[in-house]
Amino acid sequence: MAKGDENNTKKLHIVMFPWLAFGHIIPFLELFKFIARKDHKISFISTLKNIDRLPKIPSEFSNSITFVKIPLAKIDGLPKDAEATIDIITSEEMTYLKKAMDGMEKDVTNFLENNCPDWIIQDFA
């Protein structure tokens, strides 16, 4: 890349949608910081409670990220306030958490259709 070409590089809109476990969510935040340093825009999708529990993002990144709060589907068998693996105890509840995340499909699809991201980074489910 010739000197000055970095200013001509297309800025991407990247959607990040990690599995509902902080062992996935926190590394995604670290990846976001790396990507944001390249001046790309990030939409970070998770549940309401999970986004509210995230560590504060340094102010230098405040214009680079949009947190997209999508409600977790209500599934019988999943504890009422469970929105991440930290909130569940049994392997059976893990099955319900996976089904609840699958239930986010319509809202996630609507977001993607309305925002036309360049990339989607998603894991696990």
Backbone as CSV, one residue per row, in Angstrom:
resi,resn,N_x,N_y,N_z,CA_x,CA_y,CA_z,C_x,C_y,C_z
1,MET,0.849,-1.157,0.000,0.000,0.000,0.000,0.903,1.231,0.000
2,ALA,0.648,2.132,-0.928,1.433,3.357,-1.014,1.048,4.305,0.107
3,LYS,1.983,5.158,0.451,1.720,6.131,1.515,0.513,6.983,1.135
4,GLY,-0.421,7.125,2.084,-1.629,7.906,1.835,-2.798,7.069,1.360
5,ASP,-2.551,5.832,0.858,-3.640,4.983,0.371,-4.580,4.546,1.469
6,GLU,-4.081,4.516,2.726,-4.935,4.056,3.818,-6.167,4.947,3.978
7,ASN,-6.102,6.201,3.548,-7.249,7.097,3.632,-8.293,6.800,2.562
8,ASN,-7.906,6.044,1.534,-8.820,5.706,0.451,-9.477,4.343,0.658
9,THR,-9.123,3.648,1.719,-9.676,2.337,2.005,-11.127,2.482,2.432
10,LYS,-11.971,1.618,1.872,-13.392,1.659,2.208,-13.589,1.359,3.693
11,LYS,-14.419,2.156,4.330,-14.777,1.916,5.718,-15.913,0.905,5.739
12,LEU,-15.738,-0.133,6.506,-16.710,-1.221,6.558,-17.687,-1.061,7.709
13,HIS,-18.871,-1.613,7.512,-19.824,-1.775,8.611,-19.809,-3.260,8.943
14,ILE,-19.391,-3.572,10.150,-19.242,-4.962,10.583,-20.201,-5.226,11.729
15,VAL,-20.965,-6.300,11.603,-21.871,-6.726,12.672,-21.196,-7.860,13.425
16,MET,-21.206,-7.744,14.748,-20.662,-8.796,15.603,-21.809,-9.363,16.442
17,PHE,-21.910,-10.692,16.454,-22.989,-11.357,17.181,-22.421,-12.590,17.880
18,PRO,-21.815,-12.383,19.065,-21.202,-13.512,19.772,-22.228,-14.385,20.498
19,TRP,-21.819,-15.610,20.764,-22.593,-16.526,21.595,-22.809,-15.863,22.954
20,LEU,-23.891,-16.229,23.602,-24.314,-15.602,24.856,-23.532,-16.138,26.061
21,ALA,-22.245,-15.963,25.982,-21.336,-16.350,27.077,-20.248,-15.291,27.136
22,PHE,-19.920,-14.834,28.324,-18.936,-13.762,28.425,-17.546,-14.206,27.993
23,GLY,-17.301,-15.506,27.959,-16.060,-16.026,27.398,-15.996,-15.846,25.889
24,HIS,-17.103,-15.525,25.265,-17.168,-15.189,23.841,-17.353,-13.680,23.671
25,ILE,-18.221,-13.096,24.476,-18.566,-11.679,24.340,-17.348,-10.782,24.570
26,ILE,-16.588,-11.042,25.616,-15.436,-10.186,25.936,-14.356,-10.261,24.849
27,PRO,-14.002,-11.449,24.338,-13.047,-11.473,23.216,-13.579,-10.740,21.970
28,PHE,-14.889,-10.798,21.738,-15.467,-10.042,20.630,-15.261,-8.545,20.850
29,LEU,-15.397,-8.087,22.087,-15.142,-6.670,22.379,-13.686,-6.301,22.097
30,GLU,-12.772,-7.191,22.428,-11.363,-6.934,22.141,-11.126,-6.883,20.632
31,LEU,-11.767,-7.771,19.890,-11.675,-7.743,18.427,-12.265,-6.444,17.892
32,PHE,-13.380,-6.002,18.474,-13.980,-4.734,18.079,-12.976,-3.596,18.196
33,LYS,-12.240,-3.535,19.297,-11.274,-2.457,19.502,-10.204,-2.471,18.408
34,PHE,-9.747,-3.655,18.053,-8.747,-3.782,16.986,-9.318,-3.271,15.657
35,ILE,-10.540,-3.690,15.339,-11.174,-3.278,14.086,-11.478,-1.778,14.093
36,ALA,-11.933,-1.265,15.222,-12.280,0.154,15.324,-11.064,1.047,15.102
37,ARG,-9.893,0.574,15.444,-8.673,1.363,15.214,-8.425,1.579,13.718
38,LYS,-9.082,0.774,12.897,-8.975,0.913,11.436,-10.113,1.786,10.894
39,ASP,-10.862,2.422,11.803,-11.960,3.344,11.477,-13.193,2.675,10.878
40,HIS,-13.365,1.395,11.130,-14.573,0.717,10.676,-15.662,0.872,11.733
41,LYS,-16.900,0.770,11.322,-18.054,0.880,12.214,-18.499,-0.519,12.614
42,ILE,-18.848,-0.671,13.882,-19.264,-1.961,14.422,-20.671,-1.842,14.981
43,SER,-21.514,-2.814,14.652,-22.791,-3.004,15.341,-22.633,-4.284,16.139
44,PHE,-22.769,-4.176,17.434,-22.542,-5.292,18.354,-23.895,-5.748,18.875
45,ILE,-24.318,-6.936,18.464,-25.633,-7.467,18.825,-25.518,-8.391,20.026
46,SER,-26.374,-8.163,20.990,-26.545,-9.097,22.103,-27.875,-8.775,22.775
47,THR,-28.101,-9.407,23.884,-29.347,-9.182,24.611,-29.248,-7.912,25.436
48,LEU,-30.390,-7.452,25.905,-30.440,-6.224,26.690,-29.542,-6.313,27.917
49,LYS,-29.725,-7.368,28.687,-28.990,-7.532,29.945,-27.486,-7.701,29.698
50,ASN,-27.124,-8.462,28.669,-25.700,-8.681,28.390,-25.006,-7.385,28.004
51,ILE,-25.639,-6.581,27.184,-25.028,-5.310,26.798,-24.897,-4.398,28.016
52,ASP,-25.899,-4.412,28.867,-25.827,-3.576,30.072,-24.718,-4.031,31.025
53,ARG,-24.312,-5.300,30.953,-23.273,-5.830,31.844,-21.858,-5.669,31.285
54,LEU,-21.724,-5.172,30.078,-20.402,-5.045,29.464,-19.561,-3.987,30.169
55,PRO,-18.249,-4.181,30.144,-17.385,-3.133,30.691,-17.525,-1.863,29.849
56,LYS,-17.290,-0.735,30.465,-17.390,0.537,29.764,-16.369,0.580,28.627
57,ILE,-16.836,1.038,27.478,-15.980,1.153,26.300,-15.206,2.479,26.393
58,PRO,-13.901,2.452,26.151,-13.134,3.712,26.184,-13.738,4.745,25.221
59,SER,-13.721,5.997,25.626,-14.365,7.058,24.846,-13.812,7.176,23.433
60,GLU,-12.585,6.779,23.213,-12.010,6.855,21.864,-12.772,5.990,20.863
61,PHE,-13.547,5.015,21.357,-14.289,4.112,20.480,-15.779,4.439,20.414
62,SER,-16.211,5.470,21.108,-17.655,5.735,21.214,-18.333,5.997,19.880
63,ASN,-17.634,6.529,18.899,-18.237,6.768,17.594,-18.127,5.568,16.667
64,SER,-17.419,4.534,17.094,-17.183,3.370,16.241,-18.157,2.228,16.477
65,ILE,-18.864,2.253,17.607,-19.701,1.102,17.955,-21.125,1.531,18.245
66,THR,-22.033,0.693,17.791,-23.435,0.816,18.151,-23.822,-0.505,18.791
67,PHE,-24.326,-0.438,20.008,-24.807,-1.646,20.671,-26.259,-1.857,20.278
68,VAL,-26.545,-3.045,19.778,-27.884,-3.387,19.313,-28.464,-4.379,20.314
69,LYS,-29.429,-3.907,21.074,-30.057,-4.744,22.102,-31.271,-5.446,21.498
70,ILE,-31.189,-6.766,21.462,-32.299,-7.576,20.961,-32.760,-8.474,22.097
71,PRO,-34.066,-8.434,22.383,-34.560,-9.257,23.495,-34.363,-10.745,23.215
72,LEU,-34.027,-11.450,24.267,-33.907,-12.895,24.182,-35.306,-13.493,24.191
73,ALA,-35.551,-14.442,23.310,-36.859,-15.092,23.255,-37.175,-15.770,24.581
74,LYS,-38.432,-15.721,24.974,-38.877,-16.396,26.201,-39.073,-17.877,25.885
75,ILE,-38.390,-18.716,26.620,-38.448,-20.165,26.418,-38.772,-20.819,27.752
76,ASP,-39.799,-21.665,27.763,-40.107,-22.424,28.980,-38.910,-23.274,29.363
77,GLY,-38.540,-23.222,30.630,-37.409,-23.988,31.139,-36.159,-23.156,31.350
78,LEU,-36.107,-21.985,30.699,-34.978,-21.086,30.888,-35.307,-20.149,32.051
79,PRO,-34.424,-20.028,33.037,-34.708,-19.118,34.142,-35.076,-17.721,33.631
80,LYS,-35.973,-17.072,34.334,-36.573,-15.800,33.911,-35.553,-14.754,33.467
81,ASP,-34.516,-14.519,34.233,-33.563,-13.456,33.923,-32.282,-13.961,33.250
82,ALA,-32.276,-15.189,32.794,-31.077,-15.755,32.179,-30.904,-15.240,30.757
83,GLU,-29.735,-14.642,30.499,-29.423,-14.164,29.162,-28.004,-14.532,28.731
84,ALA,-27.297,-15.264,29.589,-25.939,-15.710,29.280,-25.667,-16.991,30.052
85,THR,-24.613,-17.668,29.666,-24.282,-18.927,30.331,-24.000,-18.724,31.815
86,ILE,-23.548,-17.553,32.202,-23.273,-17.262,33.617,-24.557,-17.305,34.454
87,ASP,-25.711,-17.157,33.803,-26.997,-17.104,34.493,-27.681,-18.467,34.637
88,ILE,-27.060,-19.503,34.098,-27.700,-20.818,34.146,-26.837,-21.799,34.936
89,ILE,-27.490,-22.864,35.365,-26.802,-23.829,36.224,-26.676,-25.200,35.548
90,THR,-27.744,-25.683,34.937,-27.758,-27.056,34.426,-27.526,-27.108,32.917
91,SER,-27.140,-28.282,32.459,-26.959,-28.479,31.014,-28.306,-28.387,30.291
92,GLU,-29.374,-28.746,30.975,-30.706,-28.615,30.382,-31.022,-27.138,30.116
93,GLU,-30.659,-26.286,31.058,-30.869,-24.848,30.863,-30.027,-24.318,29.701
94,MET,-28.859,-24.912,29.472,-28.022,-24.527,28.328,-28.774,-24.800,27.023
95,THR,-29.470,-25.905,26.961,-30.281,-26.235,25.780,-31.337,-25.163,25.557
96,TYR,-31.963,-24.708,26.625,-32.990,-23.667,26.513,-32.374,-22.323,26.106
97,LEU,-31.170,-22.036,26.578,-30.495,-20.799,26.186,-30.210,-20.815,24.684
98,LYS,-29.784,-21.960,24.172,-29.541,-22.085,22.731,-30.832,-21.855,21.948
99,LYS,-31.920,-22.432,22.413,-33.222,-22.238,21.738,-33.662,-20.778,21.818
100,ALA,-33.417,-20.152,22.949,-33.778,-18.740,23.106,-32.966,-17.870,22.147
101,MET,-31.685,-18.189,21.988,-30.871,-17.429,21.039,-31.393,-17.640,19.621
102,ASP,-31.767,-18.866,19.291,-32.371,-19.124,17.979,-33.624,-18.273,17.779
103,GLY,-34.337,-18.017,18.870,-35.551,-17.212,18.809,-35.294,-15.736,18.517
104,MET,-34.030,-15.329,18.531,-33.666,-13.951,18.175,-33.591,-13.770,16.657
105,GLU,-33.762,-14.843,15.925,-33.536,-14.838,14.477,-34.298,-13.735,13.742
106,LYS,-35.571,-13.575,14.028,-36.375,-12.594,13.296,-35.842,-11.179,13.513
107,ASP,-35.567,-10.814,14.760,-35.069,-9.474,15.055,-33.671,-9.251,14.472
108,VAL,-32.819,-10.268,14.548,-31.474,-10.148,13.976,-31.579,-10.004,12.457
109,THR,-32.431,-10.804,11.842,-32.629,-10.729,10.392,-33.121,-9.344,9.991
110,ASN,-34.095,-8.815,10.723,-34.605,-7.469,10.427,-33.487,-6.434,10.528
111,PHE,-32.674,-6.537,11.556,-31.568,-5.599,11.709,-30.614,-5.692,10.516
112,LEU,-30.250,-6.911,10.138,-29.315,-7.099,9.029,-29.890,-6.580,7.715
113,GLU,-31.172,-6.858,7.475,-31.807,-6.400,6.237,-31.875,-4.876,6.183
114,ASN,-32.099,-4.237,7.309,-32.226,-2.781,7.344,-30.895,-2.045,7.381
115,ASN,-29.806,-2.743,7.681,-28.515,-2.086,7.840,-27.446,-2.522,6.848
116,CYS,-27.685,-3.587,6.120,-26.791,-4.046,5.044,-25.301,-3.999,5.408
117,PRO,-24.889,-4.777,6.400,-23.473,-4.751,6.785,-22.588,-5.346,5.694
118,ASP,-21.314,-4.976,5.743,-20.336,-5.553,4.828,-19.893,-6.934,5.302
119,TRP,-19.757,-7.077,6.602,-19.323,-8.335,7.205,-20.209,-8.651,8.401
120,ILE,-20.329,-9.946,8.682,-20.975,-10.415,9.908,-19.993,-11.384,10.564
121,ILE,-19.670,-11.112,11.814,-18.798,-12.004,12.573,-19.663,-12.595,13.687
122,GLN,-19.848,-13.897,13.628,-20.732,-14.588,14.570,-20.102,-15.922,14.897
123,ASP,-20.355,-16.400,16.092,-19.765,-17.684,16.452,-20.782,-18.601,17.119
124,PHE,-20.450,-19.850,17.122,-21.109,-20.903,17.885,-22.481,-21.328,17.392
125,ALA,-23.446,-20.436,17.415,-24.823,-20.866,17.147,-25.183,-20.728,15.684
